[in-house]
Amino acid sequence: MRFHILSLHLHSVKVRCSYFMMNREKEIYKVTLAGSAGNAALCAFKFVAGIVGCSSAMIADAVHSLSDFVTDVLVIVFVHISAKPQDQTHDYGHGKFETIASFLIALALVAAATCIVVSGGLKLLSWLNGAQLESPGWIAFWAALLSIVVKELLYRYTVWKGRALDSQVMIANAWHHRSDALSSIGAAIGIGLAIWLGQRWAVCDPLASIVVGLMLVRVAYTLLKTSIGELTECSLPKETEDEIMQIIQSFSDVQQPHNLRTRRIGSRIAIEAHVRMDGRLTLDTVHARATTIERKLKERFGANTHVTLHMEPVKS
């Protein structure tokens, strides 16, 4: 009877996991599509404003928006793959594909930042060699202000949903929105100074684009560090591991939990631990306790958490 109830419970957990993954995938799609629509519109407007307004900072900002649009496509493709359940070739599911997407997003950000810095650097070098730079127009300035507002709103919406859904790739994509807003601030300052201070200060425009590019490099480094850590099986933070041990030790019949191993698999985590119990207890009792610990960990860290417990007898 007890095993029948346990079987029903495990079936219920699987159904809930499947429903959660489907709903999660839909939510990520919805948020990403909203962001991609905003990126496409901004990208087109920025390119026009940069060309018409003769602003290298705005064209650099447009390239950044284009990279944002590309990463939105990456998110949609990889989240669809990562949502697939485990199969014969992927015993732990496809969650790592989400981490790969985060890694590619960071690389796209590095590429965009490099292009921006190089472009601004060439214009600055030209100015230092005596070339006269053309002052940007007002359309470039207003495009930068519009971009700041739209991208900051997209950042706040995406990062809020990303944290709610525990999606690293969404949070990475949210930082793409925030970095675009920051780059637009730099562009707005450079373009504004170049307009208000006159022809002699037109160099502020390419200088702003260089600052923007360097800011993007910093953001990309953080994203790369996180995604590489997950791909190389980096352990969870010490605070999280301490909490896991506290949950295991909260049961009075459990002794000396050890050999704790943790890692991330996309949006979920994997927990492995050795647990000791009285060797005189029946296998049925020990199995029931292991199931209870597993359920408790899944209640805290998500129904899709992978938990493996190795039960050992206490050495007398």
Secondary structure, 3 states (H helix, E strand, C coil): CHHHHHHHHHHHHHHHHHHHHHHHHHHHHHHHHHHHHHHHHHHHHHHHHHHHCCCHHHHHHHHHHHHHHHHHHHHHHHHHHHCCCCCCCCCCCCCHHHHHHHHHHHHHHHHHHHHHHHHHHHHHHHHHCCCCCCCCCHHHHHHHHHHHHHHHHHHHHHHHHHHHCCCHHHHHHHHHHHHHHHHHHHHHHHHHHHHHCCHHHCCHHHHHHHHHHHHHHHHHHHHHHHHHHHHCCCCCCHHHHHHHHHHHHCCCCCEEEEEEEEEEECCEEEEEEEEEECCCCCHHHHHHHHHHHHHHHHHHHCCCCEEEEEEEECCC
